[in-house]
Amino acid sequence: MNRYQFEDAISAYLDNELLLSERKAFEDFMNTNPDAKNLVDSIRTNMTSFKTLSSIKSSDGFMSNLHEKIEFEKNRPSKKVVNRPSKTLFGFTPLYAGIMTVLVVSFITVGVNLWPKSNSPVNTLPAYTGNISGLPNPAPLNPSISTNQDAILAASESDSADTTLQKKKNFKLGNQVKFVKDQR
């Protein structure tokens, strides 16, 4: 007999339901294993203590009430999902839907205003050429640039407002300053 067979047969041994050969094998295993004997003794003690407990009185309709509650819980519908009409538009609350609509309309308006009206190239030449005091000559609609643009940019005068150019001032200190490395 192994441990699992022994544990399965404990209840039948205590109730005296084992055959004589099974009972002999059970007692041999219990005598060779002290832990098995302690286990059988503790189960026997528990069984006798349960038999000495006083019985608990319940109401006459306890079992029928218990069965009714069990049946009710088995047949009770689970929480129903009530589909209430939601106050959302495409998943947005009315406030956020309004804000989103304003943003989309303004985005489209800005995009349309920034889009070029035609596919013609932008005229980069001045509208009038020639002498300012004379009558203006209108520029052609589709001008062809024959001159080198780098030459045009190079011919332009320097910007008087350009502050990035720093002019060096030459100070003539003469004999007022004597440097360490000067050997005079």
Secondary structure, DSSP 8 states (H G I E B T S, - for coil): --HHHHHHHHHHHHTT-S-HHHHHHHHHHHHH-HHHHHHHHHHHHHHHHHHTS------TTHHHHHHHHHHHHHHS------------BTTB-HHHHHHHHHHHHHHHHHHHHHS-SSSS----S-SEES-SSS--EE--SS----S-HHHHHHHS---TT--S---------TTS---SS---
